[in-house]
Amino acid sequence: MEEYTPGAFADRDDSNPPLRGRDKVPSDNSHHSRHGRSVSSVRHTVQNKLFEKILQQVIPVEDVGDTVSVGSKPVQQDAKRPAFSLPVMGNNFRRFNARIGIVFNFQNEVERLFAWKQPSHTFSFLFVYSFVCLDPHLLVVLPIATILLFVMVPTFLARHPPPPSTSTSSITPYYSYQGPALAPPKTIKPASETSKDFFRNMRDLQNCMADFSDVHDSAVSALAPMTNFSNERLSSAVFLACTILTAILFLTAHLIPWRFILLFGGNAALLSKHPNIEEFIDNIANDLGTDPPEPPSLPEASPSMPFLQYLGDISLSSSPEEREVEIFEIQYRSLAPYADQDWETFLFSPVPYDPLSPSRIAGDRPKGCRFFEDVQSPTGWAWKSKKWELDLDCREWVVERMITGVGFEVPGLASEGGASSDEIGGWVWDLPSVADSRSDEDVASALGYGVFGQGSADKMKVRKKGKERAYQDYEEKGTTGSNVMGEWRRRRWVRIVHRISMPVEKERIRDPET
C-alpha cells in the first residue's frame, strides 16, 4: 500500500492507523496479494450486479418524468441526473472519498488553532478577529487576503524553490523571485485508492457521520419537546417568549453594540480555552472549595423551569375548533313550451352554479351528489350538529360573492324577482335570458341591477336592423311570480363541523434532488 499520494490532502499527522486487525489491507509486494485483490474485485463486482438486480425487483423503476413527493410538495425528477444504481453510487463514493481530504485537513487545522497548539497562530487569529469586529467592512478584504496569503504565495514559492543547501557551502538558502520557474506547479490531486490517505479519509468520513448523527439526535431530543407542541403548555410558553423577544429585538436591535459584544465574547471564549487559563480557573475553584464551572449545555425540555413555568400558565382551550360548512341545493325546470313548469331537485353542490360561474360559462353541468345523506364532511373534520339548517338570509351570501343576474327573496318582504311572498324559502333564481337585443336599461335589469315589476305597461322598444321589430321586456309581458325565473335556482344549507385528530405521519427529511 502506498504511504501517501503526492499533492493530496489527508490527515497525515495522525499516528493512528486507518485500519486495524483483520481490516488491514495486504501489501502489494507479492504476486499472491495482487491475485487476491483481482479475485476480490471480481467477487465484489458480481455481488454488486446481483444486489442491483434484486433491488430492481423490489424497488419500482421510476421514469424520468415521474414526480416524487418531498413532504407535501411534489418535486419533478431531473432528467439529467441518473437514477439509483449501486455501481454509480460506489463510483461516486470513491471519487468523493478521494477528494474529501481537504475538508478534514481544514477541520484539523481549525482544531489545532482553537486548542492553542501553536500560540502564535492563535494570537494572529485573535488579532484578525478583533479587527473584523471593530470594522466589519474588513470582511470584504478577508477572503481576498486569504487567497493571496494561503493560496497564491505557497504556489509561487513551490514554482520558485530555493537552491539545495549543502554542508560544505556557506551560502544561506534563499528564495529567488527572478528567472524562470524551476519546479512544476503544485496541484491538488485526489488520493489514490491504494494509498493510506484514501483509507484515512474513509475513517474520518465514518467518524464524521457518527458525530453528525450524535449531534442531530441530541438536538432533536433537546429541542423537539419544546417546539413540537407535544407539551402544549411548554411549547406555548416558548412561542410566547420568542414572540416577545422578536418584538423587542425588532425595535431595539440597532441600539445593541453588537461589535463590542462579538469582540469581547469571541476573545473571552478563545482565551478560556488556553491551557494555563483553564488550569488557573480550576485552581481558583479548588481553593474556594467549589466545583469548577461546567460548560454550558442546552436546557432540558422540562416545564419545571421557573421562567417557562411562569410563562406556561396559559389557558389552553380544550374544545376542538369549529367551522360552518355550506352546501347548495340546486333545482332545475324546463322553460320549453308545453313543458312541465315544476321545480325538481337536481343535486347538492358545493358551488351555487350562478350564471357567471366558470363551469356555467363553459357549458358544464353542475357537479355534486343527489341526496343529503351523500354529503361528506371535509377531511379532518366531523359533523357536530345533527342536521342541516336552511339559510333564509340569501341576500348576504349573494352580495358577498357579488353574484349578478339573479333574483332572491327577502324574508318578510315581497320577493325582488316578482315571486309571490308565500314562496319564502331562501331561494335565489336566475333571471330569464332574452335572445332579442335590449336597451341599456333592460340589460341593467337583467343583470340584477334593477328591480323587475316597476316598468310601465305602455313601454316599447323599437330597433331597426333590416326591418323594424318591436318587442316587450319583462315588465310589459304582464307576467309575475315564477314566470320571471330562469331555469335554475338554488338555496344555501349550513352545518357545523369540528376538527378531529388525524394520524400524524413521521416526516422524513429527504434531498429534493433524489
Phi, psi and omega in degrees: 000138179291146180289315179201168177254121180300133178084358180265153178261130176200169180276076184278346180282348181280126181278347181289134179291147180291334181235150180226149172064225183283358174281352184294136180278132181294158182287161180264019187277351184235157177291330180296321179293320179294320178295320179295321179295319180295318178295320179295319180295320178295319179297317180294324179296317178295320178296319179297316180295320180295316180294324178294320177297320178296318179295325178295331177282331183271313183271128178293139180283126181264136176288164181294325184274359182290158177249143176246153183260124175249101188070241178250009184245121178286139181239130180282135178293141178274121182290340182275349182255139184288157175282178182295131179206132179297316177299319180294318180295318178296319179294317179294325178293319178297318178296317180295316182293329179288342184246356183278355183299329181295329178290316179292327176295318177295320178299318179294321179295321178294319179296319176296323181295315182281343179268006177059039175294321174234100186302329181295321178293320181293318178295323177297319177296321179296321178296314179297316180297321180293319178297320180293322178294321180286328180225090183298344179295344178290348176299333178288327182280331188300313179298321181292318178295325178295318178296319181295313188279325188253353179239304187289314182296312178298322179291326176292317179295329177292328178282336182235072182286159176286157179293148181294138180268143177241160182290335181271348183265141178263004181279128179283132179300140181214158178270134179259124180261009181239159179087179182286165178291141184253351183224157178292157180292150179272122180235156178269120182248145175292148181292141178291146183290347179254010181260162177291334178298322180297317180284331173295320176297320177297319178297314180295323178294321176298314180292326178295320178296321177295318179296318179297319180295320179294315179295320179298314181294322179293318179294319180294317181292333180272322187262332184299315180298335180273344188239347184261008175059028168293324168250101190293327179292316179295312180296323177295322177294318177296318179297318180294318179296317178295323178295315179295317180295322178296317179296321180291315180292330178298329181266333189241004184296327181286347179269348182276130179283080184295325183297316181287328176296314178293325180296303183287323179295315180294317178295320179294320180294319181284323178292330179292343178275355179293136183302321181293321180290321176299318178294322179296318178294321178294321179294318178297319179295323179290323179294323179281352179076023179242159178287147177297147181297135178280150177298146181295142180227166180294139179293144178289145181279078181232134180288359180277355177298134188300313184293315179291329178291325177292316178286338184282357179281069184244136179277109180261134181287129180267348180278141182290160179292142181240146177220165177249126177252159185228155174215146183249126174273115184252129178241156185223147172215151181270137177259011179292150179301141178062019178266160178293127185266010181279146178281141177233135178294119183275302177190177175250121188236149177285350179240152185285349180054054181280169185300331183256015178288149182301320180292326179291318180293324179286352180085013179277150175282155178296150182244140180169204180242162188274330185234157178299323184294340181274352180285122182259152176286155179298159180295130181089003181230159178223154180292134174257310176283152186280334184216166178280148177242139181279133177269104182280338181272077184285340181300324185296308184285338174290317180290321179299320180274356180055047180277132178239168181077022181227159170243153183214165183266149175240119182301130178087354180234169174293145182293148185285339182266004181097001179285151182291153185288347180277003180255021181299124179194019179076022183280144173231116186245159176283144172281143184293144178268148181237129182290328181289156178285155182231170175279174180298324180292322180290322179296320178297321178292320181292331179276000176096005180275346177244177179242125181287158177093006182249005181277162178274152185288338183261018182276125182227144177242134182237132179227138181255119174210089187087308175207159182286140180217133182249148176210167178246142174269192189298322182296334186267348184281348177073019180251143178224179176073221186290348181289341179267010178266154177274203184278337187239145169214158183210158172217159190255133175243144181233156178205149184267135175235158175228153185284143178241158181288138180247146176294127184265125176273142178291127182282130177258132179274117182235157176284125180301340182277348183278000000 
